[in-house]
């Protein structure tokens, strides 16, 4: 009788942990994206950049895409923006503009704290 009770408790804890991880991942991804867009907007890059690549784990939300569009119109009106998705970055955003590379992906942040897991 005790063993099934223990298994149920462990299962409940595992489910709870998975929910917490999913919520944290979504929150961290949104914060990383916001920080990257702010860094990109405030960067002192030359306006002659011809191509800017944006990489995300999934589709950009309306807010982030609008923010990027405003930056493009103000600072890089002649640049070609290309959007790509790659689930391997787990969340956040990566922007490559000329020689500038802004990596605000969740994967790179996890590698920073746990380098042995790369």
C-alpha positions in Angstrom: 0.0 0.0 0.0 2.9 2.4 0.8 4.7 1.8 -2.6 1.7 3.0 -4.8 1.4 6.1 -2.6 5.1 6.9 -2.9 4.9 6.3 -6.7 1.9 8.7 -7.0 3.7 11.3 -4.9 6.8 11.0 -7.1 4.7 11.3 -10.3 3.0 14.4 -8.9 6.4 16.0 -8.2 7.7 15.1 -11.6 4.6 16.7 -13.3 4.9 19.8 -11.1 8.6 20.1 -12.0 7.9 19.8 -15.7 5.2 22.5 -15.5 7.6 24.8 -13.6 10.4 24.2 -16.2 8.0 25.0 -19.1 6.9 28.2 -17.4 10.5 29.3 -16.7 11.6 28.5 -20.2 8.8 30.6 -21.7 9.6 33.5 -19.3 13.3 33.3 -19.9 12.9 33.1 -23.6 10.8 36.3 -23.6 13.3 38.1 -21.4 16.2 37.0 -23.5 14.4 38.2 -26.6 13.6 41.6 -25.0 17.3 42.1 -23.9 18.6 41.2 -27.3 16.3 43.6 -29.1 17.3 46.4 -26.7 21.0 45.6 -27.3 20.5 45.4 -31.1 18.6 48.8 -31.1 21.2 50.6 -29.0 24.2 49.1 -30.9 26.5 51.5 -32.7 26.5 49.5 -35.9 27.0 51.1 -39.2 23.9 51.6 -41.2 25.5 50.2 -44.4 24.8 46.7 -43.2 23.2 44.9 -46.1 21.8 41.7 -44.5 20.5 41.0 -41.0 19.6 37.4 -40.0 17.3 36.7 -37.1 17.1 33.2 -35.6 14.5 32.1 -33.1 13.3 28.7 -31.8 9.8 29.3 -33.1 7.7 32.0 -34.7 8.3 35.5 -33.4 5.4 36.9 -31.4 3.7 40.1 -32.7 5.4 42.3 -30.1 8.9 41.2 -31.0 8.3 41.3 -34.7 6.9 44.8 -34.4 10.0 45.9 -32.4 12.3 44.5 -35.0 10.4 46.2 -37.8 10.6 49.6 -36.0 14.4 49.1 -35.6 14.7 48.1 -39.2 12.8 51.2 -40.3 14.8 53.6 -38.1 18.3 52.2 -38.4 18.5 49.7 -41.3 16.0 50.7 -43.9 18.2 49.4 -46.7 19.1 46.1 -45.0 17.5 42.8 -46.0 16.0 41.0 -42.9 15.7 37.2 -43.0 13.9 35.2 -40.3 14.8 31.6 -39.5 13.6 29.1 -37.0 15.8 26.5 -35.3 14.4 24.5 -32.3 18.0 23.8 -31.1 18.4 27.2 -29.6 15.5 26.3 -27.1 14.3 29.9 -26.9 15.4 33.5 -27.0 16.9 35.0 -30.2 20.1 35.2 -32.2 20.8 38.2 -34.5 23.7 38.3 -37.0 24.3 41.7 -38.6 27.5 42.0 -40.5 30.3 41.2 -38.1 28.1 41.7 -35.1 26.6 38.5 -33.6 24.2 38.8 -30.7 23.4 35.4 -29.1 20.7 35.7 -26.6 19.5 32.1 -27.0 18.5 29.9 -24.1 20.9 27.2 -25.2 23.9 29.6 -25.0 22.8 30.7 -21.5 22.5 27.1 -20.3 26.0 26.4 -21.7 27.3 29.4 -19.8 26.1 27.9 -16.5 26.6 24.2 -17.3 29.5 24.0 -19.8 29.9 20.3 -19.4 26.4 19.7 -20.9 27.2 21.1 -24.4 
